[in-house]
Amino acid sequence: MTYIFKATAYTLLAAIALSPACKKVENGYLSNQIRYVDNPMEIKRGQIEQTVAVSNDGSSAPVVYKLLDIRDSTGHHADSFYASYSRYEWIGEFNPDTDTTVELLNKKRQLVNKPPFDFNVHTGAFTFYNTTTKVPLGKYDFDIQASNENGTKIFKNIASFTLVDDAPYVIGAGGGALFLDGTTTSYDIGAPDVTIVKTSDEGTNIVLKITDQYGNAFNPAAGEIIRRGDRSDFGTYAQFHPLVYTDSTMTCNFETTPFPLKQSTYGYLIYYRIPSQYVIADPGYAPDNKQVYSANPRFQFNIYQEGTYEVTVKVKHVTRDH
């Protein structure tokens, strides 16, 4: 009996010792709580925007993500997001300090026909491009798939983003002064009124017009608008093409956003001088009514979206003499 008992005991112990080896061991960990912390996301239509990466909730790396579907507010597949549109794509590192010609710029970019977004399979982040101007505004839901050594899981309606319209530009602070010819004596006339109208989603042009208080345009082609010493002007930020002048406007083809691409010594400020022979100052803003005071507006703006823009700078308290 003793021998039989010992043999049985050894058999049971061996079975217990071997039993874990028969159970399948999971490789890694894939969470059920993978999520986008920034949810819902707001995306400015027509601007380059990048979302934050997905939170993998401690899942074993590497996790590979796949975008399964984007649906519009009706719950249907968002065809407009999957359609292809023409845009530039960077193929090299662009340096605005050295890539100062269109030829050099084109070595760093190529024209492609692709959907208006990319999805990063390693981070789960989206990059939206300027061609989202082709996509309707509204809320979009999406699904993703996550995979690692543990397996694959699908996350339906994991998050949403809302495509919104936002001003594609910023108007900064400015100023204005009358200067007595040949001196540094000045008289404040206040910052000019700057208005920007986007006239088209096509092109990369800014049409700048500087006017008197009544909207009469000064003529840059005839010398009615000149540089102010060594201060930055509109042409300072014209990275790729010289300005084109008419009798009322200056046009810059900025090629790529943002505009300006980089600051000058004076930040983003644009300075101009309107010589005294073209200016009649309002009474009370200069000591007398003699035509010996130039008008000197300064202003700034930034453009963040491709398109064609009309920028009007209205100088206060002066009238154009023509």
C-alpha positions in Angstrom: 0.0 0.0 0.0 2.8 2.4 0.8 4.4 1.9 -2.6 1.1 2.4 -4.4 0.4 5.6 -2.3 3.8 7.0 -3.1 3.5 6.3 -6.8 0.1 7.9 -6.9 1.4 11.0 -5.1 4.3 11.4 -7.4 2.0 11.1 -10.4 -0.3 13.8 -9.1 2.6 16.1 -8.3 4.0 15.6 -11.8 0.6 16.3 -13.4 0.3 19.5 -11.3 3.8 20.6 -12.3 3.2 20.0 -15.9 -0.3 21.5 -16.2 0.9 25.2 -16.7 2.9 24.1 -19.7 -0.2 22.8 -21.4 -2.0 26.3 -21.1 -1.5 28.7 -24.0 0.6 31.7 -22.9 -0.5 35.1 -24.4 2.1 37.2 -26.2 2.2 40.8 -25.1 -0.9 42.9 -24.1 -3.4 44.7 -26.3 -5.7 46.9 -24.3 -9.5 47.2 -24.8 -9.2 50.9 -23.7 -7.2 52.3 -26.7 -8.5 55.8 -27.2 -8.0 59.3 -28.4 -7.6 61.6 -25.4 -8.3 64.6 -27.5 -11.9 63.7 -28.6 -13.7 65.2 -30.3 -11.1 67.0 -32.4 -11.6 70.3 -34.2 -9.9 70.6 -37.6 -9.6 74.0 -39.4 -10.6 73.4 -43.0 -8.0 74.3 -45.6 -5.1 74.5 -43.1 -2.4 71.9 -42.4 -3.3 70.3 -39.1 -1.9 67.3 -37.2 -3.8 65.5 -34.4 -2.3 64.0 -31.3 -1.4 60.3 -31.3 -3.7 57.6 -30.0 -3.3 56.5 -26.4 -2.5 52.7 -26.4 -3.2 52.3 -22.6 0.0 50.3 -22.0 -0.3 47.9 -24.9 2.8 46.1 -25.9 4.8 47.9 -28.5 4.9 48.0 -31.4 1.2 48.6 -32.1 0.2 49.0 -35.7 -3.0 51.0 -36.5 -5.2 50.9 -39.5 -7.9 53.3 -40.4 -11.0 51.3 -41.2 -13.6 54.0 -42.1 -14.6 57.7 -41.9 -18.3 58.4 -41.8 -20.1 61.8 -42.3 -22.9 63.1 -40.1 -25.4 60.9 -42.0 -23.5 57.8 -40.9 -22.4 57.0 -44.4 -18.9 56.5 -45.8 -17.3 60.0 -46.3 -16.6 59.8 -50.0 -15.3 63.4 -50.1 -12.5 62.5 -47.6 -11.4 59.6 -49.7 -11.4 61.4 -53.0 -8.1 62.6 -54.4 -7.2 66.3 -54.9 -4.1 68.0 -56.3 -1.7 69.4 -53.7 2.0 69.7 -53.1 3.8 67.1 -50.9 7.2 67.6 -49.3 9.8 65.2 -50.4 12.8 66.9 -48.7 13.5 69.2 -45.8 12.6 72.7 -46.8 14.8 75.5 -45.4 13.4 79.1 -45.9 16.8 80.6 -45.3 18.4 78.8 -48.2 15.6 77.6 -50.5 14.7 81.0 -51.8 13.9 80.3 -55.4 11.1 78.4 -57.0 13.7 76.0 -58.5 15.1 75.2 -55.1 11.6 75.0 -53.6 10.5 72.5 -56.3 13.4 70.2 -55.4 11.8 69.8 -52.0 8.2 69.2 -53.1 6.2 67.4 -55.7 2.7 67.7 -57.0 0.5 64.7 -56.0 -3.1 63.7 -56.4 -4.2 62.3 -53.0 -6.9 62.4 -50.4 -6.8 65.5 -48.1 -5.3 63.5 -45.2 -2.7 61.0 -44.1 -3.1 58.4 -41.3 0.0 57.4 -39.4 -0.1 53.6 -38.9 2.5 53.9 -36.1 0.9 56.6 -34.0 -2.8 56.7 -35.1 -2.5 60.4 -35.7 -4.0 62.2 -38.7 -2.4 64.9 -40.8 -4.9 67.1 -42.7 -3.9 69.2 -45.7 -5.0 72.4 -47.4 -7.2 70.4 -49.8 -9.8 69.9 -47.0 -11.3 73.0 -48.6 -12.9 70.4 -51.0 -14.6 68.6 -48.1 -18.0 69.6 -46.5 -18.0 71.1 -43.0 -19.4 69.0 -40.2 -18.7 66.1 -37.8 -17.0 62.9 -38.9 -16.8 59.6 -36.9 -14.1 57.0 -37.6 -13.1 53.4 -36.8 -9.6 52.0 -36.4 -7.9 48.6 -36.0 -5.0 48.0 -33.6 -2.6 45.1 -33.9 0.4 43.8 -32.0 1.9 40.4 -31.0 -1.2 39.8 -28.9 -3.6 40.0 -31.9 -6.0 42.4 -33.5 -8.9 44.5 -32.1 -11.3 46.7 -33.8 -12.5 50.0 -32.2 -15.8 51.2 -33.8 -16.6 54.9 -33.3 -13.4 55.4 -31.4 -13.5 59.2 -31.9 -14.7 62.0 -34.1 -13.4 65.2 -35.6 -15.3 68.3 -36.7 -14.3 70.2 -39.8 -14.8 73.9 -39.2 -14.1 77.1 -41.0 -11.7 79.5 -39.3 -10.1 82.7 -40.5 -7.1 81.7 -42.6 -5.2 84.8 -41.5 -4.2 86.9 -38.5 -3.9 90.7 -38.6 -1.3 92.0 -36.2 -0.8 95.4 -34.5 0.4 98.4 -36.5 0.8 102.1 -36.3 1.0 105.2 -38.4 2.7 108.7 -38.3 3.3 111.8 -40.2 6.9 112.8 -40.6 8.1 116.3 -41.3 10.3 116.1 -44.5 14.0 115.9 -43.8 13.6 115.4 -40.0 12.7 112.7 -37.5 9.8 114.9 -36.1 6.6 112.8 -36.2 2.9 113.1 -35.4 0.8 110.1 -34.6 -2.2 109.3 -36.9 -3.0 105.9 -35.5 -2.7 102.4 -36.9 -4.2 101.9 -40.4 -7.3 99.8 -40.8 -6.4 96.4 -42.4 -9.0 94.2 -44.0 -8.4 90.9 -45.7 -10.8 89.1 -48.1 -10.2 85.7 -49.5 -11.4 85.8 -53.1 -10.5 82.2 -54.1 -9.3 78.9 -52.8 -7.1 78.7 -55.8 -3.6 80.2 -56.3 -1.1 81.6 -53.8 -1.5 85.3 -54.3 -1.8 88.4 -52.0 -3.0 91.6 -53.7 -2.0 94.5 -51.5 -3.7 97.9 -51.8 -2.7 100.9 -49.7 -5.3 103.7 -49.7 -6.1 107.0 -48.0 -8.9 107.4 -45.5 -11.5 107.5 -48.3 -10.3 104.3 -50.1 -8.4 106.1 -52.9 -5.5 103.9 -53.7 -1.9 105.2 -53.8 0.0 104.3 -56.9 3.0 102.1 -56.2 4.1 102.0 -59.8 4.4 105.8 -59.9 6.4 106.1 -56.7 3.5 107.1 -54.4 4.5 104.2 -52.1 8.2 103.8 -51.3 10.4 101.9 -48.8 11.1 103.4 -45.5 14.9 103.3 -45.2 16.1 99.8 -44.4 12.8 98.7 -42.7 11.1 95.6 -43.9 8.4 96.0 -46.6 6.0 93.7 -48.5 8.9 92.7 -50.8 11.0 91.6 -47.9 8.6 88.6 -47.4 8.2 87.9 -51.1 10.4 84.8 -50.9 10.1 83.4 -54.4 8.9 86.0 -56.8 9.4 89.8 -57.2 6.3 91.9 -56.5 4.1 92.8 -59.4 3.0 96.5 -59.5 -0.1 98.1 -61.0 -1.3 101.7 -60.6 -3.1 100.6 -57.4 -1.8 97.3 -56.1 1.3 95.2 -55.3 0.9 91.4 -55.8 3.0 88.7 -54.2 2.9 85.1 -55.2 3.9 83.4 -51.9 3.9 79.8 -53.3 3.6 78.0 -50.0 2.1 78.7 -46.6 2.5 80.2 -44.1 3.1 83.8 -45.3 5.6 85.2 -44.3 7.7 82.1 -44.1 10.0 83.7 -41.6 10.4 86.9 -39.6 12.5 89.8 -40.5 14.6 92.0 -38.1 11.3 93.8 -37.5 9.2 90.6 -36.9 6.4 90.5 -39.5 6.0 94.2 -39.8 5.6 95.9 -43.2 6.7 99.6 -43.4 6.0 102.1 -46.1 6.3 105.8 -46.8 4.0 107.9 -48.9 5.9 111.0 -49.8 4.5 114.4 -48.8 3.7 115.5 -52.3 1.0 112.8 -52.5 -0.5 113.4 -49.0 -2.8 116.0 -47.5 -3.1 115.6 -43.7 -6.3 116.3 -41.9 -6.3 119.5 -39.9 -5.1 119.0 -36.3 -2.7 116.1 -37.1 0.2 118.3 -38.1 1.2 121.8 -37.0 0.1 123.4 -40.3 -1.6 122.5 -43.6 1.6 122.6 -45.6 2.3 119.6 -47.8 5.6 118.7 -46.1 4.5 115.7 -44.2 4.9 112.1 -45.4 2.5 109.4 -44.3 4.2 106.3 -42.8 1.9 103.3 -42.1 3.2 100.1 -40.6 1.1 96.9 -40.4 1.4 93.1 -40.3 -0.6 90.0 -41.2 0.0 86.3 -41.6 -1.7 84.0 -44.1 -2.1 80.3 -43.2 -4.0 78.9 -46.1 -3.4 78.8 -49.8 -5.7 80.9 -52.0 -6.0 84.4 -53.4 -6.3 87.3 -50.9 -7.1 91.0 -51.3 -5.5 93.0 -48.5 -6.5 96.6 -48.1 -4.6 99.0 -45.8 -6.5 102.2 -45.2 -4.2 105.0 -43.8 -6.1 107.2 -41.4 -6.3 111.0 -41.4 -4.7 111.5 -44.8 -6.1 112.2 -48.3 -4.3 111.3 -51.5 -3.4 114.3 -53.6 -3.4 113.5 -57.3 
